Amino acid sequence: MKCPKCNGYMKPISYGGVEVNRCVKCFGLWFDDYELDEIRKLKGSEVIDIGDTEVGSRQDFVRDIKCPQCGLPMLHRTDTRQTHIHFEECPDGHGVYFDSGEFKDLKHLSVGEFFKSLFGGKD
């Protein structure tokens, strides 16, 4: 599979019995439909995100990307609990793509972000 952002090779990696794909070039992460929910629950799973957050921030500006599974243009999404985290999602539900550093950030919900999410606060 090719990385939807940089066209690098997406290598399968496994953590806690869940297999995801990580780009060998930009270190972005592809999660098939159920994998994100499964791996997000696993303690310490943020270690799969080995990429540089600066590279990930620059990748946010790559907007015209296609799903590596079906080729449809991917939708740009924002995490509801941490609105500074942006990711791409296949409109047919094949999976989601996180730039390097974004999954690690997603796993670390700050106390302020937690309370904002409980009470519907915005940034």
Buried (B, 14 or more C-beta within 10 A) or exposed (E): EEBBBBEBEBEEEEBEEBEBBBBEBBBBBBBBEEBBEBBBEBEEBBEBBEBEBEBBBBBBEBEEBBBBBEEEEBEEEEBEEBBEBBBBBBEEEBBBBBBBBBBBBBBEBEEEBEEBBEEEEEE
